[in-house]
Amino acid sequence: MPTRAPDRDPVCRLGKWFFVPDRANVAGDVRAGYLYCNGERVVLQHCSRLLADFARTIRRLEYEFSVRCTTEQRPAGG
């Protein structure tokens, strides 16, 4: 029975740049992540995992903050 591949980190915006995390195919070949802006690509051969962890942390913090703000704005009792 085939195992389910882990969820991929999404492409995300970092300022005016887009961050494309590392990608692996079913054969196990890995493509290094990169930053992309205005047709320019900067390959992140050694730090893509660190940047993916950072982007994941920022997304989690933004989500937790938005949930907290939504909860605080609801009227009591209702």
SEBA-983063 format. One line per field, with one value per residue (C-alpha): x, y, z. Coordinates in Angstrom, 1 decimal, m for minus. Example, Ala and Ser with C-alpha at 12.3 -4.5 7.8 and 13.67 -1.06 7.14 Angstrom:
2
u (12.3 13.7);
v (m4.5 m1.1);
w (7.8 7.1);
//
This chain:
78
u (0.0 1.5 2.2 0.8 3.4 3.7 1.9 4.1 4.9 3.1 4.7 4.5 5.3 8.2 8.1 8.3 9.8 8.1 9.6 9.3 10.3 12.3 10.4 10.8 9.3 8.3 11.7 13.3 14.9 15.0 15.0 16.4 14.0 14.5 13.4 11.8 11.2 10.8 12.1 15.1 15.6 18.0 18.5 18.7 20.9 21.8 19.1 15.8 14.7 15.4 13.4 10.5 10.5 10.5 7.6 5.7 6.2 5.0 1.9 1.1 1.5 m0.7 m3.4 m3.3 m3.4 m6.4 m8.3 m7.6 m8.8 m11.9 m12.7 m12.2 m14.5 m17.5 m20.2 m20.7 m23.7 m24.0);
v (0.0 3.4 5.9 9.4 12.0 14.7 17.9 20.3 23.7 26.2 28.9 32.0 35.7 37.2 40.9 41.4 37.9 34.5 31.6 28.2 25.5 22.3 19.8 16.0 13.7 10.0 8.8 10.7 13.4 16.7 20.2 22.9 25.7 29.2 32.8 34.3 38.0 39.7 36.7 36.3 33.1 32.7 29.0 28.3 25.2 25.3 27.3 26.4 24.3 27.1 29.5 27.0 26.6 30.4 30.8 28.0 29.8 33.1 31.5 29.8 33.1 35.0 32.3 32.3 36.1 36.2 33.6 35.5 38.8 37.2 35.7 39.0 40.9 38.6 40.1 38.4 36.0 35.8);
w (0.0 m1.0 1.7 1.5 0.7 3.4 2.7 0.7 1.9 m0.3 m2.4 m0.3 m0.6 1.3 0.6 m3.2 m3.6 m3.8 m1.9 m3.5 m1.0 m1.8 m3.9 m4.0 m6.6 m6.1 m7.2 m4.3 m6.5 m4.6 m6.2 m4.0 m3.0 m4.5 m4.3 m7.4 m8.4 m11.8 m13.7 m11.4 m9.5 m6.5 m5.7 m1.9 m2.0 1.7 3.6 2.0 4.9 7.4 5.3 5.0 8.8 9.2 6.7 8.5 11.8 10.4 8.9 12.2 14.1 11.7 11.9 15.8 15.8 13.4 15.5 18.7 17.1 15.7 19.1 20.9 18.5 19.0 21.2 24.6 24.8 21.2);
//
